[in-house]
């Protein structure tokens, strides 16, 4: 099952040098299982040929409302009605102005105006020069189209074709693919704030060594993405991992358990949910040597003195807001045996309503996982699946419990 199986996307292209990225975007949408109907403005055809987009979408590309050879004489009405999502990428400043005023003098603006607003999401991926982006007229028009129900995806910052550097770059094709997938997910956490810990911690011994573990952070990052897809504002407190931040997620990097506790304390007051997936080191060295400890040192590694780290989840779970259930806490238990008993015991010990068990050696670094979801009345297994699928199921489960 692919993320966009059975989804029909209208991909609109306006005149912008970013059109070259739309070829890759089209390919990614098709690879993800979607059927893609490309519609181009005349200006877009100056930047990339309809033939290129036709080859990648495997469908005739539509460029004009006056084309008497198209199969559908009412294409301008039907195109957006048949779509699950309309995505305009790139969306030029001129096209945003047209949308803001309800103008409909070409096929693309026509189909946007004829789109059933409540049924078909319209995503706009703006692309323009920084001065055009920051111009009050553009910002005013963006506010208008957003108020009219379009989703403005924002822009990247960086080097522009014109030589300037700044805001206005179209988001990358992979980010746009994620946005399309996200907009199709149920918004079960709309307006909620979710705080997630992920990855291992690193407890320094000296400037070149430390105590850590094999957690990759993949499960926590997948949950961050799934929570954001579900409409939440997500803060991800990440230990040392080499993973890309899911688009739209605020990331706070930390190294040690104490830093992780500090970051969680800073963000917890506004959170509705804490999902603690981090594999926090249980112990840390009492003192960190300021220089590399040599083999022949007077303080050999065998006599390393450790102290227990604070338990972030248990601490938060005892806070007044968590006890009043204004803050819903979810923990993860990475075990190697007796998964159900260990997860149940850990749920009680940490004082959280929901504990998710998984087998540590089977999950660390893997793309798939199996979860055991344990609460006060029983348990449920989520069978082996990609971590993102499991994350979406878990988010639905959490949302259901919060609603209840
Ligand atoms: O005790 P254990 O490490 O097995 O507990 C696992 C759960 O507790 C995870 O949710 C983990 O993120 C959280 N935890 C924590 N702070 C610690 C240890 C664990 O938040 N110091």
Boltz pocket constraint, residues with backbone or C-beta under 6 A from the ligand:
constraints:
  - pocket:
      binder: B
      contacts: [[A, 197], [A, 257], [A, 276], [A, 277], [A, 278], [A, 279], [A, 280], [A, 281], [A, 282], [A, 309], [A, 310], [A, 311], [A, 312], [A, 313], [A, 314], [A, 330], [A, 331], [A, 332], [A, 333], [A, 334], [A, 346], [A, 350]]
      max_distance: 6.0
